[in-house]
Amino acid sequence: MNKNKDRIELKDYTANLNADIPARTAVAFISTSTVDEEGECVLPKGIQTTRFTKGGGTVFWNHNYDDPVAICEWLEVNDNGVVASTRFPERPEGHEGEWRPDAVLSLVAAGLCRGVSIGFSYLETREPTAKDKQQFKSTGNELQRVVSKSRLLEYSFAPLPMNED
């Protein structure tokens, strides 16, 4: 994944998604340390990305592995989570019918799909400590498990992600 020097910096997940239709890109937090719908907190600094990047960085629509829509250009971990830039391919010459990358990019740019969700495997989990329960933001879900190490398999644009941030 090449890091683009002119990339848009997202430092705060409250400004989660920035889509640029002419450039065919979107920059977003793909994971944060917010407690998700299952009561898990996936620690961003514990996410291993090598398998994902070696596999080409394919990005999907709603975790449907039959529906790839884009490629990850770069990703990085910062204090608030994992940020990624995604590039949506142009419609191939001669392609007829719907071109899903166009549809997803349009949904993202219009604000109709504001979510990005990771698919990962567990490498190490633990029970949360009292400090964890104070440290990690919750949107109403009780912290049940801390995923301290994981392996990123993919990420998807998803209208309803498990982690709302």
N, C-alpha and C positions, 0 to 999 in steps of 0.2 A: 504494500500500500504506500503510494507516494504521498508525502505531505505537500500540499499546495501552499506556497508562501502567501498567496492572496486570499486564503480561505477566511470565511466568516468565523469569528471566535464566539463560541457560546460558553459563558462562564457560569451562568445561572439557569437552572432547569425551568424556571418560571417563564423563560423565553424559549421554550423547548424546540421549536421547529422553525426553520427558515428555508423556504423553497424559492428557487429561481427558475422560472419556466424557460426563459431564453437560454440559460446555461445548462438546463436539464439536470439540475442538482438540488439536493436538499441536505441541510446540515441539522443534526438533531442529537439530543441525548438519547442513546439507545438503552441505557441503564443508569439508575441512580441508587443510592442507599436508602431510599424510602421503603418502608414496610409495604409489601404487596398484598394482593387479595388473599393469598394463602398464608399470610402471617410470616412470610420469609423476608429477610433482608439479604440480598446478594451483594457482597462487598466488591465494589468496582476494582479495587487494587488487587483482589484475588482472582480476577478473571483472566485466564490464559487465552490468548488470541491466536497462537501459532497455527492450530489446526484450521481455524477459520480463514486466515490469510493464505495459508498454503493451498487450501481448497478453492481459492479464487475469489472469495468474498462475495458470494452470491447473496442477494437480498430478495426476499419473497413477499408476496401479498398474503397477509393473515396466516402465516405459518403453513401455507399450502405449498408443499415442495414440488408440485406439478405446475406451479405458477411463479416462476422467477420473473422479477420485474426490473432489477437494477444490479449494480455492482458497487461495492464499497470502495471508495477511492483512498480513504485514510480513516484511521480511528486512533484515539488517544484517551488516556485516563487523566482526569483532573480531579480536584478536590471534591467536586459535586457528582462525578460519575464518569461514564464512558461516552465520548462524543464521536460521531462519525459523519463523514460526508459521503453521500450516495449519488451516483450518476445513473440516470435513466437513459437507456439507449434509444437512438433514433429508429423510427420505423424503417425496416429494410425495404429497399426498392422492390416493388412487385408484391409486397405483402398485402393481402386483402383481408377485410374484416377488422374486428377490434384489435388494437395494439395496446395490450394491458399496461405497459409502462406509461403511455400517454394518459390513460385513465387514472392510474394511481398518482402520477405527478400532479394532474389537475385536481384531484381530491385533496391532496396535501396542500397545494397552493391556495385552494379555496377555503381551507380550514375545516373541511368536512372529515378529514382523517388527520387527527392531531397526535396519534399514538404510534410509538415504535416499541416493539417487544422482542426480547432476546429468547432464543432457544439455546439451552445450555445443558451440560451434564454436571452432576455433582462430583466433586473430588474430595471435599472436606466440609462437614457441617458441624455445628455445635449448638448446645443450648444457650440461649441468650443470658447475659449477665444483667445485673441491675444497671450497670453503666450503659450497656447496649440499649436497654429500654429507654434510657434518657437521651442517649446520643442520636439514635436513628429516628428520623421523622416518620410519624404515623399519620395516616389519613383516616383513622378510625379502626384499623385492624391491630389486634394485639400481636406483638412480636413473639413468634413461636420457635423460630429457628434462624440461625445466622449461617449463611452459606459463605464460609470463609475462603474457599477455593473452588473454582469452577472452570469449565472449559467452554468457551463460546463456540457454538456449532453454526449458528446463523442468527440473523435478525430479520424482522419483518415489519412492514407498515401494517398496522392493525387498528381498526376503529375502537377496539376495546382491549387495551393492553392490561396485563396483571398489575403492573406498577404504573400508577397514574401520572407520575412525574417523568 
